[in-house]
Amino acid sequence: MIDWENILSLKQIRREMALSQSQLATLLGVSPRTVQSCEQGWRKPSPALEKTLLLLRIAHERGPNLCSQRCWEIKNCFENQRNSCLAFRTRQGHLCWLISGNICSGKSLRNWEDKKQVCAQCPQFHRLLGDLNNKLQSEN
């Protein structure tokens, strides 16, 4: 099971990347107050901010190997599924979890909450996360 709260923790990401709140805010294109508010639990990050945080975290974890993973190959999608999927058509199989409107296992995933549920069960997403989820769960 994916621990979304820890995976998307601004404080945890900041520590791993050795950034100040201001530096993370600049990187994310938000105000330092937004980062502070989210870290303190005063506000919940928006879906767009959560996606950006997840992209930063996966890119930090996977480094140059990020782009070598293609969801349609790992999931053995049929040709008709591939041709209707934005991740395949744009050759972004490493970003399938980020792209809105992609088709996964024949289902159109249009909102972030639905995508998080499907991605939590996906071998491609678990491969992208690597040992990050296990590492975070053992730290808590």
DOLUMVEX-998152 format. One record per residue: residue number from 1; x negated, y negated, z of N, C-alpha, C, O in turn; residue in three letters; chain. Coordinates in nm, 2 decimals. Layout:
(NUM,(X,Y,Z),(X,Y,Z),(X,Y,Z),(X,Y,Z),'ala','A');
...
//
This chain:
(1,(-0.08,0.12,0.00),(0.00,0.00,0.00),(-0.09,-0.12,0.00),(-0.19,-0.13,0.07),'met','A');
(2,(-0.05,-0.22,-0.08),(-0.13,-0.34,-0.09),(-0.08,-0.44,0.02),(0.04,-0.46,0.04),'ile','A');
(3,(-0.18,-0.49,0.09),(-0.15,-0.59,0.20),(-0.16,-0.73,0.13),(-0.27,-0.79,0.14),'asp','A');
(4,(-0.05,-0.77,0.08),(-0.05,-0.90,0.00),(-0.09,-1.02,0.09),(-0.15,-1.11,0.04),'trp','A');
(5,(-0.05,-1.01,0.22),(-0.08,-1.13,0.31),(-0.23,-1.15,0.32),(-0.28,-1.26,0.31),'glu','A');
(6,(-0.31,-1.04,0.33),(-0.45,-1.05,0.34),(-0.52,-1.07,0.20),(-0.61,-1.15,0.19),'asn','A');
(7,(-0.46,-1.01,0.10),(-0.52,-1.03,-0.04),(-0.51,-1.17,-0.08),(-0.60,-1.23,-0.14),'ile','A');
(8,(-0.40,-1.24,-0.04),(-0.37,-1.38,-0.08),(-0.41,-1.48,0.03),(-0.36,-1.59,0.02),'leu','A');
(9,(-0.48,-1.44,0.13),(-0.52,-1.53,0.24),(-0.62,-1.63,0.19),(-0.73,-1.60,0.15),'ser','A');
(10,(-0.58,-1.76,0.19),(-0.67,-1.87,0.15),(-0.80,-1.87,0.24),(-0.91,-1.89,0.19),'leu','A');
(11,(-0.78,-1.85,0.37),(-0.89,-1.85,0.47),(-0.99,-1.74,0.43),(-1.11,-1.76,0.43),'lys','A');
(12,(-0.94,-1.62,0.41),(-1.02,-1.51,0.37),(-1.10,-1.53,0.24),(-1.22,-1.50,0.23),'gln','A');
(13,(-1.03,-1.58,0.14),(-1.09,-1.61,0.01),(-1.20,-1.72,0.03),(-1.31,-1.71,-0.03),'ile','A');
(14,(-1.17,-1.82,0.11),(-1.26,-1.93,0.13),(-1.39,-1.87,0.20),(-1.50,-1.91,0.16),'arg','A');
(15,(-1.37,-1.79,0.30),(-1.49,-1.73,0.37),(-1.57,-1.65,0.27),(-1.70,-1.66,0.27),'arg','A');
(16,(-1.51,-1.56,0.19),(-1.58,-1.47,0.10),(-1.66,-1.55,0.00),(-1.77,-1.51,-0.04),'glu','A');
(17,(-1.61,-1.67,-0.04),(-1.67,-1.75,-0.15),(-1.76,-1.86,-0.08),(-1.82,-1.94,-0.16),'met','A');
(18,(-1.76,-1.86,0.05),(-1.84,-1.96,0.12),(-1.81,-2.11,0.08),(-1.89,-2.18,0.05),'ala','A');
(19,(-1.68,-2.14,0.08),(-1.63,-2.27,0.04),(-1.56,-2.34,0.16),(-1.51,-2.28,0.25),'leu','A');
(20,(-1.57,-2.47,0.16),(-1.49,-2.55,0.25),(-1.35,-2.56,0.20),(-1.32,-2.52,0.09),'ser','A');
(21,(-1.26,-2.61,0.29),(-1.12,-2.63,0.24),(-1.12,-2.73,0.12),(-1.04,-2.71,0.03),'gln','A');
(22,(-1.20,-2.83,0.13),(-1.20,-2.93,0.02),(-1.25,-2.87,-0.11),(-1.20,-2.89,-0.22),'ser','A');
(23,(-1.35,-2.79,-0.10),(-1.41,-2.72,-0.22),(-1.31,-2.62,-0.28),(-1.29,-2.62,-0.40),'gln','A');
(24,(-1.24,-2.55,-0.20),(-1.14,-2.45,-0.25),(-1.02,-2.53,-0.31),(-0.97,-2.49,-0.42),'leu','A');
(25,(-0.98,-2.64,-0.25),(-0.87,-2.73,-0.30),(-0.91,-2.78,-0.44),(-0.83,-2.78,-0.53),'ala','A');
(26,(-1.03,-2.82,-0.45),(-1.08,-2.87,-0.58),(-1.08,-2.76,-0.69),(-1.03,-2.78,-0.80),'thr','A');
(27,(-1.12,-2.64,-0.65),(-1.13,-2.53,-0.74),(-0.99,-2.49,-0.78),(-0.96,-2.45,-0.90),'leu','A');
(28,(-0.89,-2.50,-0.69),(-0.75,-2.46,-0.72),(-0.67,-2.58,-0.78),(-0.56,-2.55,-0.84),'leu','A');
(29,(-0.72,-2.70,-0.78),(-0.65,-2.81,-0.83),(-0.53,-2.85,-0.74),(-0.43,-2.90,-0.79),'gly','A');
(30,(-0.55,-2.84,-0.61),(-0.45,-2.88,-0.51),(-0.52,-2.97,-0.41),(-0.64,-2.99,-0.42),'val','A');
(31,(-0.44,-3.03,-0.33),(-0.50,-3.12,-0.22),(-0.56,-3.04,-0.11),(-0.51,-2.92,-0.08),'ser','A');
(32,(-0.66,-3.09,-0.04),(-0.71,-3.02,0.08),(-0.60,-3.00,0.18),(-0.60,-2.90,0.26),'pro','A');
(33,(-0.50,-3.09,0.19),(-0.39,-3.07,0.28),(-0.31,-2.95,0.25),(-0.26,-2.88,0.34),'arg','A');
(34,(-0.29,-2.92,0.12),(-0.22,-2.80,0.08),(-0.30,-2.67,0.13),(-0.23,-2.58,0.19),'thr','A');
(35,(-0.43,-2.67,0.11),(-0.51,-2.56,0.16),(-0.49,-2.54,0.31),(-0.47,-2.44,0.36),'val','A');
(36,(-0.51,-2.66,0.38),(-0.50,-2.66,0.53),(-0.36,-2.61,0.57),(-0.35,-2.53,0.66),'gln','A');
(37,(-0.25,-2.66,0.51),(-0.12,-2.62,0.55),(-0.09,-2.47,0.52),(-0.03,-2.41,0.61),'ser','A');
(38,(-0.14,-2.42,0.42),(-0.12,-2.28,0.39),(-0.20,-2.19,0.49),(-0.16,-2.09,0.53),'cys','A');
(39,(-0.33,-2.23,0.52),(-0.41,-2.16,0.61),(-0.35,-2.16,0.75),(-0.36,-2.06,0.82),'glu','A');
(40,(-0.28,-2.27,0.79),(-0.22,-2.28,0.92),(-0.09,-2.21,0.93),(-0.03,-2.20,1.04),'gln','A');
(41,(-0.03,-2.17,0.81),(0.10,-2.11,0.81),(0.21,-2.21,0.81),(0.33,-2.17,0.83),'gly','A');
(42,(0.19,-2.33,0.79),(0.29,-2.43,0.79),(0.37,-2.43,0.66),(0.48,-2.47,0.65),'trp','A');
(43,(0.30,-2.38,0.55),(0.37,-2.37,0.42),(0.32,-2.24,0.36),(0.21,-2.19,0.38),'arg','A');
(44,(0.41,-2.19,0.27),(0.37,-2.07,0.19),(0.32,-2.11,0.05),(0.38,-2.20,-0.01),'lys','A');
(45,(0.21,-2.05,0.01),(0.17,-2.09,-0.13),(0.27,-2.06,-0.23),(0.35,-1.96,-0.22),'pro','A');
(46,(0.28,-2.14,-0.33),(0.37,-2.12,-0.44),(0.33,-2.00,-0.52),(0.21,-1.96,-0.51),'ser','A');
(47,(0.42,-1.94,-0.61),(0.38,-1.83,-0.69),(0.26,-1.87,-0.78),(0.17,-1.79,-0.80),'pro','A');
(48,(0.25,-1.99,-0.83),(0.14,-2.03,-0.92),(0.01,-2.03,-0.84),(-0.09,-1.99,-0.89),'ala','A');
(49,(0.01,-2.08,-0.72),(-0.11,-2.08,-0.63),(-0.15,-1.94,-0.60),(-0.27,-1.91,-0.59),'leu','A');
(50,(-0.05,-1.86,-0.57),(-0.08,-1.72,-0.54),(-0.15,-1.65,-0.65),(-0.25,-1.58,-0.63),'glu','A');
(51,(-0.10,-1.67,-0.77),(-0.16,-1.61,-0.89),(-0.31,-1.66,-0.91),(-0.40,-1.58,-0.94),'lys','A');
(52,(-0.33,-1.79,-0.89),(-0.46,-1.85,-0.91),(-0.56,-1.79,-0.80),(-0.67,-1.76,-0.83),'thr','A');
(53,(-0.51,-1.78,-0.68),(-0.59,-1.72,-0.57),(-0.63,-1.58,-0.60),(-0.74,-1.54,-0.59),'leu','A');
(54,(-0.53,-1.50,-0.65),(-0.56,-1.36,-0.69),(-0.66,-1.35,-0.80),(-0.75,-1.27,-0.80),'leu','A');
(55,(-0.65,-1.44,-0.90),(-0.74,-1.44,-1.01),(-0.88,-1.47,-0.96),(-0.98,-1.41,-1.00),'leu','A');
(56,(-0.90,-1.57,-0.87),(-1.03,-1.61,-0.81),(-1.08,-1.49,-0.74),(-1.20,-1.46,-0.75),'leu','A');
(57,(-1.00,-1.43,-0.66),(-1.05,-1.32,-0.57),(-1.09,-1.20,-0.66),(-1.20,-1.14,-0.63),'arg','A');
(58,(-1.01,-1.16,-0.76),(-1.05,-1.05,-0.85),(-1.17,-1.08,-0.93),(-1.26,-1.00,-0.94),'ile','A');
(59,(-1.18,-1.20,-0.98),(-1.30,-1.24,-1.06),(-1.42,-1.24,-0.97),(-1.53,-1.20,-1.01),'ala','A');
(60,(-1.41,-1.29,-0.84),(-1.52,-1.29,-0.75),(-1.56,-1.14,-0.72),(-1.68,-1.11,-0.71),'his','A');
(61,(-1.47,-1.05,-0.70),(-1.49,-0.92,-0.67),(-1.55,-0.84,-0.79),(-1.65,-0.76,-0.77),'glu','A');
(62,(-1.49,-0.86,-0.90),(-1.53,-0.77,-1.02),(-1.64,-0.83,-1.10),(-1.71,-0.76,-1.18),'arg','A');
(63,(-1.66,-0.96,-1.10),(-1.77,-1.03,-1.17),(-1.76,-1.00,-1.32),(-1.65,-1.01,-1.38),'gly','A');
(64,(-1.87,-0.97,-1.39),(-1.87,-0.95,-1.53),(-1.79,-0.83,-1.58),(-1.77,-0.81,-1.70),'pro','A');
(65,(-1.76,-0.74,-1.49),(-1.68,-0.62,-1.53),(-1.53,-0.64,-1.54),(-1.46,-0.55,-1.59),'asn','A');
(66,(-1.49,-0.76,-1.51),(-1.35,-0.79,-1.51),(-1.28,-0.77,-1.65),(-1.18,-0.70,-1.65),'leu','A');
(67,(-1.34,-0.81,-1.75),(-1.28,-0.81,-1.89),(-1.29,-0.67,-1.95),(-1.23,-0.65,-2.06),'cys','A');
(68,(-1.36,-0.58,-1.90),(-1.37,-0.45,-1.96),(-1.25,-0.36,-1.94),(-1.25,-0.25,-2.00),'ser','A');
(69,(-1.16,-0.39,-1.85),(-1.05,-0.31,-1.82),(-0.92,-0.35,-1.89),(-0.88,-0.46,-1.89),'gln','A');
(70,(-0.86,-0.25,-1.96),(-0.74,-0.28,-2.04),(-0.63,-0.19,-1.99),(-0.64,-0.07,-1.99),'arg','A');
(71,(-0.52,-0.26,-1.94),(-0.41,-0.19,-1.88),(-0.35,-0.09,-1.98),(-0.31,0.02,-1.93),'cys','A');
(72,(-0.33,-0.12,-2.10),(-0.26,-0.03,-2.20),(-0.34,0.10,-2.22),(-0.28,0.20,-2.25),'trp','A');
(73,(-0.47,0.10,-2.20),(-0.55,0.22,-2.21),(-0.54,0.30,-2.09),(-0.52,0.42,-2.09),'glu','A');
(74,(-0.55,0.24,-1.97),(-0.54,0.31,-1.84),(-0.40,0.37,-1.82),(-0.39,0.48,-1.77),'ile','A');
(75,(-0.30,0.30,-1.87),(-0.16,0.35,-1.85),(-0.11,0.43,-1.97),(0.00,0.48,-1.97),'lys','A');
(76,(-0.19,0.44,-2.07),(-0.16,0.52,-2.19),(-0.02,0.48,-2.25),(0.07,0.56,-2.28),'asn','A');
(77,(-0.01,0.35,-2.27),(0.12,0.29,-2.33),(0.14,0.34,-2.47),(0.04,0.35,-2.55),'cys','A');
(78,(0.26,0.36,-2.51),(0.29,0.40,-2.64),(0.28,0.28,-2.73),(0.28,0.16,-2.68),'phe','A');
(79,(0.27,0.30,-2.86),(0.24,0.19,-2.96),(0.36,0.09,-2.95),(0.33,-0.03,-2.95),'glu','A');
(80,(0.49,0.13,-2.94),(0.60,0.04,-2.94),(0.60,-0.05,-2.81),(0.64,-0.16,-2.81),'asn','A');
(81,(0.55,0.01,-2.70),(0.54,-0.06,-2.58),(0.43,-0.17,-2.59),(0.44,-0.28,-2.55),'gln','A');
(82,(0.31,-0.13,-2.65),(0.20,-0.22,-2.67),(0.24,-0.34,-2.75),(0.21,-0.45,-2.72),'arg','A');
(83,(0.31,-0.31,-2.86),(0.34,-0.42,-2.96),(0.44,-0.52,-2.90),(0.44,-0.63,-2.95),'asn','A');
(84,(0.52,-0.48,-2.80),(0.61,-0.58,-2.74),(0.56,-0.64,-2.61),(0.62,-0.72,-2.55),'ser','A');
(85,(0.43,-0.61,-2.58),(0.37,-0.66,-2.45),(0.28,-0.78,-2.48),(0.19,-0.77,-2.57),'cys','A');
(86,(0.29,-0.89,-2.41),(0.21,-1.00,-2.43),(0.06,-0.98,-2.39),(-0.03,-1.03,-2.45),'leu','A');
(87,(0.04,-0.89,-2.29),(-0.09,-0.86,-2.24),(-0.17,-0.79,-2.36),(-0.29,-0.82,-2.38),'ala','A');
(88,(-0.10,-0.70,-2.43),(-0.17,-0.63,-2.54),(-0.18,-0.73,-2.66),(-0.29,-0.73,-2.72),'phe','A');
(89,(-0.08,-0.80,-2.69),(-0.08,-0.89,-2.81),(-0.19,-1.00,-2.80),(-0.24,-1.04,-2.90),'arg','A');
(90,(-0.22,-1.04,-2.67),(-0.32,-1.14,-2.65),(-0.45,-1.08,-2.61),(-0.55,-1.16,-2.58),'thr','A');
(91,(-0.46,-0.95,-2.60),(-0.58,-0.88,-2.56),(-0.63,-0.92,-2.42),(-0.75,-0.94,-2.40),'arg','A');
(92,(-0.54,-0.93,-2.33),(-0.57,-0.97,-2.19),(-0.53,-0.85,-2.10),(-0.47,-0.88,-1.99),'gln','A');
(93,(-0.57,-0.73,-2.12),(-0.54,-0.62,-2.04),(-0.59,-0.63,-1.90),(-0.55,-0.55,-1.81),'gly','A');
(94,(-0.69,-0.71,-1.88),(-0.74,-0.73,-1.74),(-0.66,-0.83,-1.67),(-0.68,-0.85,-1.54),'his','A');
(95,(-0.58,-0.91,-1.74),(-0.49,-1.01,-1.67),(-0.34,-0.98,-1.68),(-0.26,-1.07,-1.67),'leu','A');
(96,(-0.31,-0.85,-1.71),(-0.17,-0.81,-1.72),(-0.09,-0.86,-1.60),(0.03,-0.90,-1.62),'cys','A');
(97,(-0.14,-0.85,-1.48),(-0.07,-0.89,-1.36),(-0.04,-1.04,-1.36),(0.05,-1.08,-1.29),'trp','A');
(98,(-0.12,-1.12,-1.43),(-0.11,-1.26,-1.43),(-0.01,-1.32,-1.53),(0.05,-1.42,-1.51),'leu','A');
(99,(0.00,-1.24,-1.64),(0.08,-1.29,-1.76),(0.23,-1.28,-1.73),(0.28,-1.17,-1.70),'ile','A');
(100,(0.30,-1.39,-1.75),(0.45,-1.38,-1.73),(0.51,-1.33,-1.86),(0.46,-1.36,-1.97),'ser','A');
(101,(0.61,-1.26,-1.85),(0.68,-1.21,-1.97),(0.62,-1.08,-2.03),(0.66,-1.04,-2.14),'gly','A');
(102,(0.52,-1.02,-1.96),(0.47,-0.90,-2.02),(0.56,-0.78,-1.99),(0.65,-0.79,-1.90),'asn','A');
(103,(0.54,-0.67,-2.07),(0.62,-0.55,-2.05),(0.54,-0.45,-1.98),(0.43,-0.42,-2.03),'ile','A');
(104,(0.58,-0.40,-1.87),(0.50,-0.29,-1.80),(0.59,-0.17,-1.78),(0.70,-0.18,-1.72),'cys','A');
(105,(0.55,-0.06,-1.84),(0.62,0.07,-1.83),(0.77,0.05,-1.89),(0.86,0.10,-1.83),'ser','A');
(106,(0.78,-0.03,-1.99),(0.91,-0.06,-2.06),(0.99,-0.16,-1.99),(1.10,-0.19,-2.04),'gly','A');
(107,(0.95,-0.22,-1.88),(1.03,-0.32,-1.81),(0.97,-0.46,-1.83),(0.84,-0.48,-1.82),'lys','A');
(108,(1.05,-0.56,-1.86),(1.01,-0.69,-1.87),(1.00,-0.75,-1.73),(1.09,-0.75,-1.65),'ser','A');
(109,(0.88,-0.81,-1.70),(0.85,-0.86,-1.57),(0.84,-1.01,-1.58),(0.74,-1.06,-1.63),'leu','A');
(110,(0.94,-1.09,-1.53),(0.94,-1.23,-1.56),(0.91,-1.31,-1.43),(0.88,-1.43,-1.44),'arg','A');
(111,(0.92,-1.26,-1.31),(0.90,-1.34,-1.20),(0.79,-1.27,-1.11),(0.77,-1.15,-1.11),'asn','A');
(112,(0.73,-1.36,-1.03),(0.61,-1.31,-0.95),(0.64,-1.21,-0.85),(0.56,-1.12,-0.83),'trp','A');
(113,(0.75,-1.22,-0.78),(0.79,-1.13,-0.68),(0.81,-0.99,-0.74),(0.77,-0.89,-0.68),'glu','A');
(114,(0.88,-0.98,-0.85),(0.89,-0.85,-0.92),(0.76,-0.79,-0.96),(0.74,-0.67,-0.95),'asp','A');
(115,(0.67,-0.88,-1.02),(0.54,-0.84,-1.06),(0.46,-0.78,-0.95),(0.39,-0.68,-0.96),'lys','A');
(116,(0.46,-0.85,-0.83),(0.39,-0.80,-0.72),(0.43,-0.66,-0.68),(0.35,-0.57,-0.64),'lys','A');
(117,(0.56,-0.63,-0.68),(0.61,-0.50,-0.65),(0.56,-0.39,-0.75),(0.52,-0.28,-0.71),'gln','A');
(118,(0.57,-0.42,-0.87),(0.52,-0.33,-0.98),(0.37,-0.31,-0.97),(0.32,-0.20,-0.98),'val','A');
(119,(0.30,-0.42,-0.96),(0.15,-0.42,-0.96),(0.10,-0.34,-0.84),(0.00,-0.27,-0.84),'cys','A');
(120,(0.17,-0.34,-0.73),(0.13,-0.27,-0.61),(0.13,-0.12,-0.63),(0.06,-0.05,-0.56),'ala','A');
(121,(0.20,-0.07,-0.73),(0.20,0.07,-0.76),(0.12,0.11,-0.89),(0.11,0.22,-0.92),'gln','A');
(122,(0.05,0.01,-0.95),(-0.02,0.02,-1.07),(-0.16,0.06,-1.06),(-0.24,0.00,-0.99),'cys','A');
(123,(-0.21,0.17,-1.13),(-0.35,0.21,-1.12),(-0.44,0.11,-1.17),(-0.56,0.09,-1.13),'pro','A');
(124,(-0.40,0.03,-1.28),(-0.48,-0.07,-1.33),(-0.51,-0.18,-1.23),(-0.62,-0.23,-1.22),'gln','A');
(125,(-0.41,-0.22,-1.16),(-0.42,-0.33,-1.06),(-0.51,-0.28,-0.95),(-0.60,-0.36,-0.90),'phe','A');
(126,(-0.49,-0.16,-0.90),(-0.57,-0.10,-0.80),(-0.72,-0.10,-0.84),(-0.81,-0.12,-0.76),'his','A');
(127,(-0.74,-0.06,-0.97),(-0.88,-0.06,-1.02),(-0.94,-0.20,-1.02),(-1.06,-0.21,-0.99),'arg','A');
(128,(-0.86,-0.30,-1.06),(-0.91,-0.44,-1.06),(-0.94,-0.48,-0.92),(-1.05,-0.55,-0.89),'leu','A');
(129,(-0.86,-0.45,-0.82),(-0.89,-0.48,-0.68),(-1.01,-0.41,-0.62),(-1.07,-0.46,-0.53),'leu','A');
(130,(-1.04,-0.30,-0.68),(-1.15,-0.22,-0.63),(-1.13,-0.18,-0.48),(-1.02,-0.15,-0.44),'gly','A');
(131,(-1.23,-0.20,-0.40),(-1.22,-0.16,-0.26),(-1.18,-0.28,-0.18),(-1.18,-0.27,-0.05),'asp','A');
(132,(-1.14,-0.39,-0.24),(-1.10,-0.51,-0.16),(-0.99,-0.48,-0.07),(-1.00,-0.52,0.05),'leu','A');
(133,(-0.88,-0.42,-0.11),(-0.77,-0.39,-0.02),(-0.81,-0.31,0.10),(-0.77,-0.34,0.21),'asn','A');
(134,(-0.89,-0.20,0.07),(-0.93,-0.12,0.18),(-1.02,-0.19,0.28),(-1.01,-0.18,0.40),'asn','A');
(135,(-1.11,-0.27,0.22),(-1.20,-0.35,0.31),(-1.13,-0.45,0.40),(-1.16,-0.46,0.52),'lys','A');
(136,(-1.02,-0.51,0.34),(-0.95,-0.61,0.42),(-0.87,-0.54,0.53),(-0.85,-0.59,0.64),'leu','A');
(137,(-0.81,-0.42,0.50),(-0.73,-0.35,0.60),(-0.82,-0.30,0.71),(-0.77,-0.30,0.83),'gln','A');
(138,(-0.94,-0.26,0.68),(-1.03,-0.21,0.79),(-1.08,-0.32,0.88),(-1.12,-0.30,0.99),'ser','A');
(139,(-1.08,-0.45,0.82),(-1.13,-0.56,0.90),(-1.02,-0.61,1.00),(-1.06,-0.67,1.10),'glu','A');
(140,(-0.90,-0.58,0.97),(-0.79,-0.62,1.06),(-0.74,-0.52,1.16),(-0.65,-0.55,1.24),'asn','A');
//
